[in-house]
């Protein structure tokens, strides 16, 4: 029975995170990576998370592609791809900088590196802007917003949070918001994999655990689409704001 625990936990996290991702635009990779890392080495966990994330984006693209706004995709997507490439390149340069500070929660220590610290501050800043009506993210050009989100995606893998923060305030229909975001996320995923030069052939992956994660994410995405149809854009913006705050604090505290 104990041998089934990894499969149960991975399926539960992938399922729940996939539903959340349909509303917030991010969360699957953020939650799945540390969960995979509980059962396999970090290098393998990163590869498995990337595969699940890409597979789930391909499914979501098939579910929502009709809502894509090509103009927004062009401006935001091109900026995101350029930013992802630069971010991934810089990561290869600064990856050896080491720890910025250390935290201890419930007797467990976590090392926060320079990239995580900067990313946490940036995400919290965007969350705080949500509460200040005098400052509007909408004033930031789409291409610039795409570059910023793509840059941090290439640098740390957390591209969804900032992408969602920018797109959620463009007066888009909810169908356009999610479809365009999924397409941009898919493009950034592909760009990151090219720059990271992921050699999956050199990694011994537990494929049954991987397949369980993919299938659970697929089911979560299908259910997420059904629930998404019953929500309003205003409620989605509230979910995004809360998720940004939670993600920023989690990164800075070492929870993820």
C-alpha positions in Angstrom: 0.0 0.0 0.0 2.9 2.4 0.8 4.1 2.0 -2.8 0.9 3.7 -4.0 1.4 6.8 -1.9 3.6 8.7 -4.5 1.0 8.0 -7.3 -1.8 9.2 -5.1 -0.1 12.4 -4.0 1.2 13.2 -7.5 -2.3 12.6 -9.1 -4.0 14.8 -6.4 -1.6 17.7 -6.8 -1.6 17.6 -10.6 -5.4 17.4 -10.7 -6.0 20.3 -8.2 -3.2 22.5 -9.7 -4.6 22.0 -13.2 -8.0 23.2 -12.1 -6.4 26.2 -10.4 -4.3 27.0 -13.4 -7.4 27.4 -15.6 -8.5 30.3 -13.4 -5.2 31.9 -12.3 -3.1 31.2 -15.4 -0.4 29.6 -13.3 0.3 27.1 -10.5 0.8 23.7 -12.1 4.6 23.8 -12.4 4.9 25.7 -9.1 3.1 23.1 -7.1 4.1 20.0 -9.1 7.9 20.5 -9.0 8.3 20.3 -5.2 5.9 17.4 -5.1 7.8 15.4 -7.7 11.0 16.3 -5.8 9.6 14.4 -2.8 10.0 11.1 -4.6 12.7 11.6 -7.2 16.0 13.5 -7.6 15.6 17.2 -8.3 17.0 16.9 -11.8 14.5 14.3 -12.7 11.7 16.3 -10.9 12.5 19.3 -13.1 12.3 17.2 -16.3 9.1 15.5 -15.3 7.5 18.8 -14.4 8.5 20.3 -17.7 6.9 17.4 -19.6 3.6 17.5 -17.6 3.5 21.3 -18.0 4.1 21.1 -21.8 1.6 18.3 -22.3 -1.1 20.1 -20.3 -0.5 23.3 -22.2 -1.0 21.3 -25.5 -4.3 19.9 -24.2 -5.5 23.3 -22.9 -4.5 24.9 -26.3 -6.8 22.3 -28.0 -9.6 23.2 -25.6 -9.5 27.0 -25.9 -7.6 28.0 -29.1 -10.7 29.5 -30.6 -10.6 32.4 -28.2 -7.0 33.5 -29.1 -6.6 37.2 -29.8 -4.0 37.3 -32.5 -3.0 40.9 -32.0 -2.4 40.5 -28.3 -0.6 37.2 -29.0 1.7 38.9 -31.5 2.7 41.9 -29.2 2.8 40.0 -25.9 4.0 36.6 -27.3 7.0 38.0 -29.2 8.1 40.0 -26.2 7.7 36.9 -24.0 9.8 34.7 -26.3 12.6 37.2 -26.5 12.5 37.7 -22.7 12.5 33.9 -22.1 15.5 33.4 -24.3 17.4 36.2 -22.5 16.3 35.0 -19.1 17.4 31.4 -19.8 20.8 32.7 -21.0 21.3 34.8 -17.9 20.3 31.9 -15.7 23.3 30.0 -17.1 25.6 32.9 -16.0 24.3 33.6 -12.5 23.3 30.1 -11.4 26.6 29.8 -9.4 26.0 33.0 -7.4 24.8 30.9 -4.4 22.5 31.6 -1.5 21.1 35.1 -0.7 19.6 34.2 2.6 18.3 31.2 4.5 14.9 30.6 6.2 13.7 28.0 8.7 10.1 26.8 8.8 8.9 24.0 11.0 12.4 22.9 11.7 13.3 22.7 7.9 15.8 25.1 6.4 15.6 26.5 2.9 18.1 28.5 0.9 16.8 31.5 -1.1 19.0 32.4 -4.0 19.2 35.8 -5.7 16.8 34.9 -8.6 14.1 33.7 -6.2 14.5 36.8 -4.0 14.1 39.2 -7.0 11.2 37.2 -8.4 9.4 37.1 -5.1 9.7 40.9 -4.7 8.5 41.5 -8.3 5.4 39.2 -7.8 4.5 40.8 -4.5 4.8 44.2 -6.1 2.4 43.3 -8.8 0.0 41.9 -6.2 0.2 45.1 -4.2 -0.5 47.2 -7.3 -3.9 45.4 -7.4 -4.9 47.3 -4.3 -3.8 50.8 -5.6 -6.3 52.2 -8.1 -4.0 55.1 -8.9 -1.4 52.7 -10.5 -2.6 50.6 -13.4 -0.7 47.7 -14.9 -2.7 48.4 -18.0 -0.4 51.4 -18.7 2.5 49.1 -19.3 2.8 48.3 -23.1 1.9 44.7 -24.0 5.3 44.0 -25.6 7.1 45.2 -22.4 4.8 43.1 -20.2 5.4 40.1 -22.4 9.2 40.6 -22.2 9.1 40.9 -18.4 7.0 37.8 -17.9 9.0 35.8 -20.4 12.3 37.0 -18.9 11.3 35.7 -15.4 10.0 32.5 -17.0 13.4 31.8 -18.6 15.2 32.8 -15.4 13.2 30.9 -12.9 10.4 29.0 -14.6 7.7 31.1 -13.0 6.4 32.8 -16.1 2.7 32.3 -15.5 2.2 34.7 -12.6 3.5 37.8 -14.3 1.9 36.9 -17.6 -1.5 36.6 -15.9 -1.0 39.9 -14.0 -0.6 41.7 -17.3 -3.3 40.0 -19.3 -5.9 40.1 -16.5 -6.2 43.9 -16.8 -6.6 44.3 -20.6 -10.4 44.4 -20.5 -10.4 41.0 -22.3 -13.3 38.6 -22.4 -12.5 35.6 -20.1 -12.3 33.3 -23.1 -9.7 35.5 -24.8 -7.8 35.9 -21.5 -7.3 32.2 -20.9 -6.8 31.2 -24.6 -4.2 33.9 -25.3 -2.4 33.1 -22.0 -2.3 29.4 -22.8 -0.8 30.1 -26.2 1.9 32.4 -24.8 2.7 29.9 -22.1 3.1 27.2 -24.7 5.5 29.3 -26.7 7.6 30.2 -23.6 7.7 26.5 -22.6 9.1 25.6 -26.0 11.6 28.4 -25.9 12.8 27.5 -22.5 13.4 23.9 -23.4 15.5 24.9 -26.4 17.7 27.2 -24.4 18.0 24.8 -21.4 19.0 22.0 -23.9 17.1 19.4 -21.8 18.6 16.0 -22.6 15.8 13.7 -21.5 17.7 10.7 -22.9 20.3 11.0 -20.2 17.7 11.0 -17.4 16.1 7.8 -15.9 12.5 8.9 -15.5 9.8 6.8 -13.7 7.4 6.8 -16.6 4.4 5.4 -14.7 4.6 8.3 -12.2 4.9 10.7 -15.1 1.9 9.3 -17.0 -0.2 9.4 -13.8 0.8 13.1 -13.4 -0.1 13.9 -17.0 -3.5 12.1 -16.9 -4.4 13.7 -13.6 -3.5 17.2 -15.0 -5.6 16.4 -18.2 -8.7 15.5 -16.1 -8.2 18.7 -14.0 -7.9 20.9 -17.1 -11.1 19.4 -18.5 -13.0 20.0 -15.3 -11.4 23.5 -15.0 -12.8 24.4 -18.4 -16.3 23.4 -17.4 -16.1 25.4 -14.1 -14.4 28.3 -16.0 -17.5 28.8 -18.1 -19.5 29.6 -15.0 -17.2 32.4 -13.7 -16.8 36.1 -14.4 -13.7 38.0 -15.3 -14.0 40.0 -12.0 -13.8 36.8 -9.9 -10.9 35.6 -12.0 -9.0 38.8 -11.2 -9.6 38.2 -7.5 -8.2 34.7 -7.8 -5.2 36.1 -9.6 -4.5 38.7 -6.9 -4.7 36.2 -4.1 -2.6 33.7 -6.0 0.1 36.3 -6.6 0.3 37.2 -2.9 0.5 33.6 -1.9 3.1 32.8 -4.5 5.3 35.8 -3.7 5.3 35.0 0.1 5.9 31.3 -0.6 9.0 32.0 -2.7 10.5 34.5 -0.2 9.8 32.3 2.8 11.2 29.2 1.1 8.0 27.2 1.0 8.5 26.5 -2.7 
